[in-house]
Amino acid sequence: MAQGQILAGYLAPHPPHLVYGENPPQNEPRSQGGWEQLRWAYERARKTLDELKPDVLLVHSPHWMTQLGHHFLGVPRLKGKSVDPIFPNLFRYNFDLTVDVELAEACCKAAAERGLVAKMMRNPRFRVDYGTITTLHLMRPQWDIPVVGLSANNSPYYLSTKEGLEEMDLLGKATRAAIARTGRRAVLLASNTLSHLHFHQEPELPEDMSREHPVSAKGYQWDMRMIQLMRQGQTKKVFDLLPQFIEEAFAEVKSGAFTWMFAAMGYPEIPGEFYGYGTVIGTGNAVMEWNLAKHGLSMVEAPRTSPAAAAGPLAGAP
Amino acid sequence: MTIVAAFLVPGTPLPLLRPDNPPWSRIANGYRAAARALATQRPDVLLVYSTQWIAVLDELWQLRPLISGVHVDENWYEYGELAYEIRIDVEVARGCVEGSKAVGISAKGVDYDQFPIDTGTIVANTFLNSHNQWPLVIAANNLYHSWDDTMRLGEMAARVADKKSKKVVVIGIGGMSGSILRKEIDIRGDSIASAADDAWNRRILDAFQKADVARLKELCPAYVKEAKPDMGFKHFAWILGALGGRIYGARLHGYGPSYGSGAAVVEFKV
């Protein structure tokens, strides 16, 4: 039986300010630092990722938003300059990444088997979105592990949140099946911020931390409540509250990465390791890890039958 | 004020990438007719607002004198890629940055190598300005700006261009009804997603042609809520603001579907 591993999942948000604050050689703008607590949180995450030694990183990003279906990067190498259209003053990043096309194709096929519209992006001149680039840099600045990049279908916004996240659940299960079929040792990255209300103006010096704080008490309290539940391993409760969290805190988890990741992991009721929290232009951001390997939950087996076969010979017949 | 023409056009790349597909050829042909009409006016500058260039902090204006490259649309890449070369009227654009602030809207110019240019701007420029004869001024769509804010920006931009003695064409880029078909289709059979959306689009287009601004003001809020045109239909607010809150009729050059959503090429009488 085909078998792979999901070693861990990380909540790995993508504010470009964190890359800007770090001053890596790939990023053109130079800063005086800033957002140190979140960047140190990512240092902890980088360390544990390094210890896991995965074959592949899969990342679901809200900034590759697609209308027709769920899309996967499908070109072996993608290279270019990612310029953030909202914060071009902070993020102009020269990227060069390799894609695990075989796994991406397996994910695409498994998604289609589950009734989702799924597509492979085959144009080598495609500009990878800045959310994907930022999360990948913050987790693995060496860029030495192949990736699978997934789009965020707009179903949670176009349909109801419930219907949209049901699609993301299916996508996560498809991802799990594909990892099993290909025998990969995978790490999943949910590129999502938590509360997403934000300031509408930037300070003169963007890295002036005296101007950085939560936008609202309510958003901050929601973030703390959800983080505490995650730290306690109360996964079911987290997902029971997710719709209300999204509604009241404008949480970016609405875009689906968080649901995708947990669905792929099988919604484990294990404590999330909390590495740090901070605001970026007022939005709430946490870096957390669910280490399935440590809890003996990393092995994933491919389903014995495909979802279409499981539905029976009359499935879809009039 | 020397506005010589105004157009509302769609930002979908499908008619440009596959003009041979019959449902999309109506829009492609509409765009070509609009381009011929525009060319007869011999403008100095095209004032463009694109719903697809998103901003969330300040109002953004493109300041790089020449932008070029090859763009791959994040949704419709399977149909091809979009080469572009766009000249910017930097003098007017800079004036719009200052003008935005003067009307109480915080604004910035952007001048960065490989700044991402949105699909809608590229499509409109390719169809309407195919030899790059005329420079553009491009305004972003700030998500938090209201209909009234966008009208003020349109009015201000036209005034800035007028002060510099420019002959202006105003262009608002965005779609009509916004529901797309969420399963793959045979593109030869593309159609507007629902009869209700089609009816709404036609109601609006009819009001354009009858120059019925009062009716448009009455209809637009419900149109936005029920048919979900791009970004609250602010691309029309831009045009209306630039035209001083009045339209004198319109000519419909093309109307049709774009994977279920509504697309129209409209030339307003000025």
HADDOCK unambig.tbl for C-alpha pairs under 7 A between the chains (distance, minus, plus):
assign (segid A and resid 64 and name CA) (segid B and resid 74 and name CA) 6.95 0.50 0.50
assign (segid A and resid 66 and name CA) (segid B and resid 74 and name CA) 6.98 0.50 0.50
assign (segid A and resid 66 and name CA) (segid B and resid 75 and name CA) 5.50 0.50 0.50
assign (segid A and resid 67 and name CA) (segid B and resid 75 and name CA) 6.72 0.50 0.50
assign (segid A and resid 68 and name CA) (segid B and resid 182 and name CA) 5.54 0.50 0.50
assign (segid A and resid 68 and name CA) (segid B and resid 183 and name CA) 6.91 0.50 0.50
assign (segid A and resid 83 and name CA) (segid B and resid 114 and name CA) 6.83 0.50 0.50
assign (segid A and resid 83 and name CA) (segid B and resid 115 and name CA) 5.63 0.50 0.50
assign (segid A and resid 83 and name CA) (segid B and resid 116 and name CA) 6.67 0.50 0.50
assign (segid A and resid 85 and name CA) (segid B and resid 115 and name CA) 6.75 0.50 0.50
assign (segid A and resid 85 and name CA) (segid B and resid 116 and name CA) 6.43 0.50 0.50
assign (segid A and resid 86 and name CA) (segid B and resid 55 and name CA) 5.80 0.50 0.50
assign (segid A and resid 86 and name CA) (segid B and resid 56 and name CA) 6.74 0.50 0.50
assign (segid A and resid 117 and name CA) (segid B and resid 183 and name CA) 6.61 0.50 0.50
assign (segid A and resid 125 and name CA) (segid B and resid 72 and name CA) 6.78 0.50 0.50
assign (segid A and resid 126 and name CA) (segid B and resid 72 and name CA) 5.38 0.50 0.50
assign (segid A and resid 200 and name CA) (segid B and resid 56 and name CA) 6.78 0.50 0.50
assign (segid A and resid 200 and name CA) (segid B and resid 57 and name CA) 4.70 0.50 0.50
assign (segid A and resid 201 and name CA) (segid B and resid 57 and name CA) 5.41 0.50 0.50
assign (segid A and resid 201 and name CA) (segid B and resid 58 and name CA) 6.94 0.50 0.50
